[in-house]
Amino acid sequence: MNSRSMRCAVLLVMTFVVTSCTNTSARDANRLAQLPPLPFRLAVVGGAFLPPDERDQTPDSASDIESVARLSIRTFGPEVAEPIPFDRVVEMLVRGRAATRVVRLSDRTDEERQRLALGDAAALELARRASAEAEADLMLVIEGLRDGPVQSLGVTGQWPITTVAWLLAGIGLFVPDHRFESKAKLRASLVDVATGRALSARLIVVPGTLDLSLVDRSDFVGILTSILVPPSLVGNDVEKVVRAVRDDGADRIVLGLLAKLKDPELLDALRTDAPMTVEARLDESFVEVAVRGEQEIQDVFVRTYDSVGLPRDEDVEALRRFRQSLLESGERGEHDVRYRARFRLRGGDDEVRIVVQDLAGQRASTSLRTRN
């Protein structure tokens, strides 16, 4: 092979390595933030707590690990109650614009959050009341984390690139050529704050797979070995792999939760299952409000907020006109009643929340930001 061909091959391998690193950034919350948020004020409660019986397990013996190709019986370390900190979850949901407003309830102790995550009904009701006081539409209940083993899935399809890079330039140790997986999973659900009713199916989030290069998965001896042996044939340093899968898995779980909340199918499911829905759309200096319900509505409430989420004083006369316009617009169809009206925005109205109540006392609400 001449020098020009060698340079082209090296360039190809380096391009692949850079692309592999770039693809990881595609999961960043900043990218998900470009998708429309859920049109609700979302209170986040509970936490990624492990069940008590999973906090004192010890690793399997070496023979057992080898027999099932399992690197570790668990992803997260022993005696850790909450492997993914609550602040980390909330920060990611805020940065990724999971909802119109992500609300963190104040004065929630770790013990209260843990009871909620482990399914305590009384704790759920207390959280629902606190969410109502915070004027949230929905609660995101993080229902704990189930730990799972770290497994090796073997060599990836990139081993030829690794070998070429090793032969030509000695950089094969930077190409992700081995795949690993954590079996940990996070559970969460959405709850209607007004009724306490669980909405849609439980959200299950898993870390997925992780491809590691020799540098990321082996120790110094393994890297030295790659001088004589192609990197894809060099074994793994178990402790290093488990640490990498743990750190990456925690990020992927939180990003996976954000991605599920931004999935348009979730919003469709929430609206389909509800007996009454409220939708709002920004139109210049107005908010177009549309209501669909099985029964006629008897009242509507509007709350506006400033840029930091604090309630503003309302224009009583403007609210009266909007209420009258909405109630008078009702049209009964074959299966439902529909309403439509415009709510005029004022300067400084950064967020608007619309709450509608029907004749049976059922409530539905929506919230939206008036600027990105």
Summary of the structure (lengths in Angstrom):
residues: 372
radius of gyration: 26.1
end to end distance: 55.1
largest distance: 82.8
contacts: 1187
relative contact order: 0.13
helix: 38%
strand: 30%
